[in-house]
């Protein structure tokens, strides 16, 4: 059993798998008294999924559904089908992520991507219920300023972040997902291709979208809710999003940027100029 501290939550895993060890490398902590999240693999038992679930999200690879205070996450890819159940003890607040497989597979037979997905979305739900928002974004620190560039997969945020690193000397906080706290800070975390287990105060936030302009608090909240991981928190998302949106708005440098007609080099230059007040919208 290993323990990790991620975005302020202590996570204990009750099984060993290369994916877990790779994802959580650098987050290990010594034996601790308090545990917030337990992750277990239930081998040889199929999950009995209730027939009266409320579906809240579905795409080609995953479905997210609820029944009461329990959340169910179903993943399908190739011939693998995994199920995760997130339950929270009403008395202690301890969250348990239980992973099941649809076939008689042992833990060593399950691919890394499958274990990663089975943990990631339920863990993000735990974060949101604790007031922490996992933003699909490239997080950077540049000359003491924390910068977040958020966008959907393929929108160019990672390339823009890479340009800011190579051209202006920015440092990565988290390359693909960052934990945004309601105290105005954000930190790198697992499930990101590059993360340095570092943190920074939010000084500027950019959403890649269909227009260019400054965002107010309501618009920031709307963009957070529409981001890839906003649905993970289900009913708790609204409160967490409101708190994080308030913190973002206080930095007074939150923008939406349209990529229409702009190269990634030009967008990176605009991000730099807006973040440091060299240009205004």
C-alpha positions in Angstrom: 0.0 0.0 0.0 1.3 3.4 -0.9 0.2 6.9 0.0 0.4 10.1 -2.1 -0.5 13.7 -1.5 -2.1 15.3 -4.5 -3.5 18.9 -4.5 -3.9 18.6 -0.7 -5.7 15.3 -0.7 -4.0 12.2 0.7 -4.6 9.2 -1.6 -3.9 5.6 -0.6 -3.7 2.9 -3.2 -4.4 -0.7 -2.2 -2.8 -2.3 -5.2 0.3 -2.1 -7.3 0.3 -1.2 -11.0 2.9 0.4 -13.3 0.4 3.1 -14.3 -0.2 4.2 -10.7 3.5 4.2 -9.9 4.3 6.3 -13.0 1.5 8.7 -12.7 2.0 9.4 -9.0 5.8 9.5 -9.0 7.0 12.4 -7.0 3.9 12.6 -4.9 4.7 9.9 -2.3 4.4 10.7 1.4 5.5 8.7 4.4 3.0 6.8 6.5 0.1 9.2 7.4 -2.7 9.2 9.9 -5.3 11.0 7.7 -6.4 9.5 4.4 -8.9 11.3 2.1 -9.2 8.9 -0.8 -8.7 5.1 -1.1 -8.3 3.4 -4.5 -8.9 -0.3 -4.6 -9.0 -3.0 -7.4 -11.7 -5.5 -6.9 -10.4 -8.7 -8.7 -12.7 -11.5 -9.8 -15.9 -9.7 -9.1 -18.2 -7.9 -11.5 -19.7 -4.6 -10.5 -23.5 -4.9 -10.0 -24.6 -1.7 -11.6 -28.0 -0.4 -10.5 -30.6 -0.4 -13.3 -31.9 3.1 -12.3 -28.9 5.3 -13.0 -29.1 8.9 -14.1 -26.7 9.4 -17.1 -24.9 12.8 -16.8 -22.2 12.5 -19.5 -21.4 10.1 -22.4 -19.0 10.0 -25.3 -17.3 7.4 -27.4 -15.1 6.0 -24.6 -16.8 6.8 -21.3 -20.1 7.2 -19.5 -20.7 8.9 -16.2 -23.8 8.2 -14.2 -25.2 8.6 -10.7 -27.5 7.0 -8.2 -28.0 8.8 -5.0 -24.6 9.8 -3.7 -22.7 7.2 -5.7 -21.1 7.9 -9.1 -20.3 5.3 -11.7 -17.7 5.7 -14.4 -17.7 3.2 -17.3 -14.8 3.1 -19.9 -14.8 1.2 -23.2 -11.8 0.9 -25.6 -10.8 -2.0 -27.8 -12.1 -5.1 -25.9 -11.5 -3.7 -22.5 -14.4 -2.5 -20.3 -13.7 -1.1 -16.9 -16.0 0.2 -14.2 -15.2 2.6 -11.4 -17.5 3.3 -8.5 -17.0 6.4 -6.3 -18.6 6.3 -2.9 -18.2 8.6 0.1 -18.7 7.6 3.7 -21.2 10.0 5.2 -19.7 9.8 8.7 -16.0 10.0 7.9 -16.0 11.7 4.5 -13.6 9.0 3.2 -13.9 8.6 -0.5 -13.4 5.1 -2.0 -12.7 4.5 -5.7 -13.4 0.9 -6.5 -12.2 -0.4 -9.9 -13.8 -3.5 -11.5 -13.3 -5.2 -14.9 -15.8 -6.8 -17.1 -13.7 -9.9 -17.8 -11.8 -12.2 -15.6 -8.5 -10.2 -15.8 -5.9 -9.8 -13.2 -4.5 -6.4 -12.4 -1.3 -7.0 -14.4 -3.3 -7.7 -17.6 -5.0 -4.3 -17.6 -3.3 -1.7 -19.8 -1.9 1.5 -18.3 -4.4 3.7 -20.1 -7.3 1.8 -18.6 -6.1 2.0 -15.0 -5.3 5.7 -15.6 -8.8 6.4 -16.8 -10.5 4.4 -14.1 -8.7 6.5 -11.4 -8.6 9.9 -13.1 -12.3 10.8 -13.5 -13.4 9.6 -10.0 -10.4 11.4 -8.5 -11.3 14.6 -10.2 -14.8 14.2 -8.8 -13.1 14.0 -5.3 -11.1 17.1 -6.0 -14.2 19.1 -7.0 -16.2 18.0 -4.0 -13.3 19.4 -1.9 -13.4 22.8 -3.6 -10.5 22.1 -6.0 -11.1 22.3 -9.8 -9.1 20.2 -12.2 -8.7 22.4 -15.3 -7.8 21.0 -18.6 -5.0 23.5 -19.2 -1.3 24.2 -19.6 0.0 25.8 -16.5 3.2 27.9 -16.5 5.3 30.1 -14.3 6.9 33.0 -16.0 8.9 35.7 -14.3 7.0 35.0 -11.1 3.6 35.1 -12.7 1.3 32.1 -12.9 -0.4 31.6 -16.3 -3.1 29.1 -17.3 -3.9 28.4 -21.0 -7.1 26.3 -21.2 -8.7 24.7 -24.2 -10.1 21.5 -25.6 -7.9 18.7 -26.9 -6.3 19.8 -30.2 -6.9 23.5 -29.5 -3.2 24.3 -29.4 -2.8 25.0 -25.7 0.2 22.6 -25.3 2.0 24.0 -28.4 1.4 27.6 -27.1 2.7 26.5 -23.7 5.8 25.0 -25.4 6.4 28.2 -27.2 6.2 30.2 -24.0 8.8 27.8 -22.4 11.2 27.9 -25.4 10.9 31.6 -26.3 10.3 33.3 -23.1 11.8 31.0 -20.5 8.5 29.9 -18.8 8.6 26.8 -16.5 5.9 24.1 -16.5 3.6 23.7 -13.5 1.3 21.2 -15.3 1.3 20.6 -19.0 -2.2 19.1 -19.5 -4.2 19.4 -16.2 -3.8 21.7 -13.2 -5.5 21.7 -9.8 -7.1 25.2 -9.3 -7.6 26.1 -5.7 -10.1 28.6 -4.3 -7.3 30.5 -2.6 -6.1 31.7 -6.0 -3.3 29.1 -6.5 -2.9 26.3 -8.9 -0.6 23.3 -8.9 0.6 20.5 -11.2 -0.8 17.1 -10.7 -0.7 13.5 -12.1 -2.5 12.7 -15.3 -0.5 15.4 -17.1 2.3 14.6 -19.6 4.6 17.0 -17.8 4.1 18.0 -14.2 6.6 19.3 -11.6 4.5 19.0 -8.4 4.9 22.7 -8.1 2.4 25.5 -7.5 1.9 29.2 -8.4 -0.5 32.0 -7.8 -2.9 32.7 -10.7 -2.0 35.9 -12.4 -3.5 35.4 -15.9 -6.0 32.9 -17.4 -6.7 32.3 -21.1 -9.5 30.2 -22.6 -9.0 29.3 -26.3 -12.4 29.8 -27.9 -14.4 31.5 -30.6 -13.9 35.1 -29.8 -11.3 37.4 -28.3 -12.0 39.6 -25.3 -11.8 40.0 -21.5 -14.0 37.7 -19.4 -16.1 38.7 -16.3 -16.8 36.3 -13.4 -19.9 34.8 -14.9 -18.2 34.1 -18.2 -15.2 32.5 -16.4 -17.6 30.2 -14.5 -19.4 29.3 -17.7 -16.1 28.3 -19.4 -15.0 26.3 -16.3 -18.3 24.4 -16.4 -17.9 23.6 -20.1 -14.3 22.4 -19.7 -13.6 18.7 -20.1 -13.5 17.9 -16.4 -16.3 20.2 -15.2 -18.9 17.4 -15.3 -16.8 15.1 -13.0 -18.0 16.9 -9.9 -21.7 16.6 -10.8 -23.7 18.4 -8.2 -20.7 19.9 -6.4 -19.3 21.5 -9.5 -21.4 24.6 -9.2 -20.1 25.7 -5.8 -16.4 24.9 -6.6 -16.6 26.6 -10.0 -18.1 29.7 -8.4 -15.3 29.9 -5.9 -12.5 29.3 -8.5 -14.2 31.8 -10.9 -14.2 34.4 -8.2 -10.4 33.9 -7.6 -9.7 34.0 -11.3 -11.7 37.3 -11.7 -9.7 39.0 -8.9 -6.5 38.7 -10.9 -8.3 40.9 -13.5 -6.5 39.2 -16.4 -8.9 36.6 -17.7 -9.4 36.4 -21.4 -10.8 34.4 -24.2 -8.7 34.2 -27.3 -9.9 33.1 -30.7 -7.4 31.1 -32.8 -9.2 32.0 -36.0 -6.6 33.3 -38.5 -3.8 33.2 -35.9 -0.8 30.9 -35.8 0.2 29.3 -32.5 3.3 31.6 -32.5 1.0 34.7 -32.8 -1.3 33.4 -30.1 1.6 32.7 -27.7 2.9 36.3 -28.3 -0.6 37.6 -27.5 -0.8 35.5 -24.3 2.6 36.9 -23.2 1.6 40.5 -24.0 -1.7 40.3 -22.2 -0.3 38.4 -19.2 2.2 41.2 -18.6 0.0 44.1 -19.5 1.9 45.0 -22.6 -1.3 44.9 -24.5 -5.0 45.4 -23.4 -8.3 44.2 -24.9 
